[in-house]
Amino acid sequence: MSTPRLPQVQRLIGLARSNGIDVRATLLRVLVDQFVAERHHPAAEVTRFGELVLHLLDKADEADRRLVAEKLADHPQTPCIVARRLARDSADIAAPILERSAAITDDDMFLAVQSGDPAKARAVARRADLGLAALVVLEDMDDPQVRQALADRIGGTVQPVAGPREPVDADLGRRFLAGSPDERETLIAGLVLGASHPEPGPLSMSEAGPSLEMAALSRREGALARAIAETFRLSLQTAERIAADPNGEPMVVAARALDLGREATTRILLFAHATVGTSVQRVHGLTALYDALPRATALILVESWQAADRLAAKPRSGRHVSVHAPDASDRVGARQASTPSARSGGRRETPLAAIKNRLGDKS
């Protein structure tokens, strides 16, 4: 970090070098205080700060590490290496970082929850931007404080017994298909957060439907969409949107609903999605989504697609009919004109001519 910004640091380093005094604890506190005093730092300064603090943390006592974690938890530029080091510390030190720091990733949250320390799990559960993988693990924990923290996120309280199941909203599936990857993850997280939601009702799915994996591996045009439509009893239009989606999340939902497994899902993504298959990072992200996505949530989304298709297929009442639209007599005339006897008489009688004849129009 630059000398003009940290004059005290330079004096401490000079003192330590000249007199052999151990000033590491003081240096750590001063470094952190100087860093948090400003909200924005150049990238090189952030990197240097991270290197210095990481080195000093190994020699700092518990009280100093707790102080550092509390001060850095809310800073927008806290280096990831420092946040990750503090997140691995004991629970009382890690808690502010796990609960508030923007520097830790979804993977860091997941590892903290998986560590087996209930206090760390509770800290992650209180985050405003809880990662999906961590959320799924938290949902399986039998910890009253974790359950209450998750319930508080959606403004509710923990319900010991779930009430009658409401019909799945058809708009869920529509919004999922129309959303960006981030919006889709948020929607899934919202569904998972409905901790008391019961298992979805019996879905209409074909047990003898064609294999999605075989359809994808065949690479025949439209084969995967037809397999999806037949397997899930969806319209071909909806199935095509699932099969052709460039980001791949709808296909992961379909695979998870069938419980195809990670390997089969990966093969489908590689063969069926040219844009996804060329990005190793994207494939890893989608397979991670498959692992984190509860099957019940995938089934709810599939059920929502089915509900949306049923709504789209319903005839609309009170449909406006143009004054120029043919009436029943037109259709009768058309059928009569298409009979062999009518065709044998020469030129085919048009519906309009049939109407004129019946009305006695001699003109």
Number of C-alpha atoms within 10 A of each C-alpha: 20 11 10 8 11 15 11 15 20 16 13 17 15 12 14 15 12 8 8 9 11 13 13 18 16 13 21 22 20 15 19 18 15 15 23 17 9 10 10 13 13 9 11 11 14 16 16 14 18 19 14 15 21 18 13 16 19 10 13 18 10 14 9 17 23 20 14 25 25 18 18 24 23 17 19 13 20 25 22 16 16 23 26 18 15 25 26 18 16 15 20 14 22 25 26 26 30 32 24 20 24 19 21 21 16 15 13 19 27 21 17 24 25 15 12 10 12 17 18 28 29 25 24 29 29 20 20 10 14 20 20 24 20 22 23 18 14 22 18 11 14 9 14 11 17 22 21 17 21 25 19 14 16 11 8 12 13 15 12 7 9 11 10 8 11 10 12 19 15 20 14 20 24 16 13 21 20 12 14 13 14 9 14 17 18 18 17 19 19 15 18 19 20 15 16 15 17 14 12 19 14 8 13 13 17 13 9 8 15 17 14 25 20 15 21 23 17 13 12 10 11 15 20 27 24 21 24 28 23 21 21 22 19 25 20 17 12 19 26 19 15 23 26 17 17 14 18 23 24 23 26 26 24 25 23 24 21 16 15 16 13 17 10 15 23 21 17 23 27 19 16 25 19 12 15 20 18 11 12 10 10 16 21 13 14 21 19 15 19 26 16 16 23 18 20 18 22 24 21 24 28 27 26 21 27 22 20 21 20 13 12 11 10 8 8 9 6 6 7 7 9 7 7 6 8 12 11 9 14 17 13 14 18 17 12 18 19 14 11 9 10 14 13 9 10 8 9 15 16 14 20 13 14 20 15 12 12 10 9 9 10 6 5
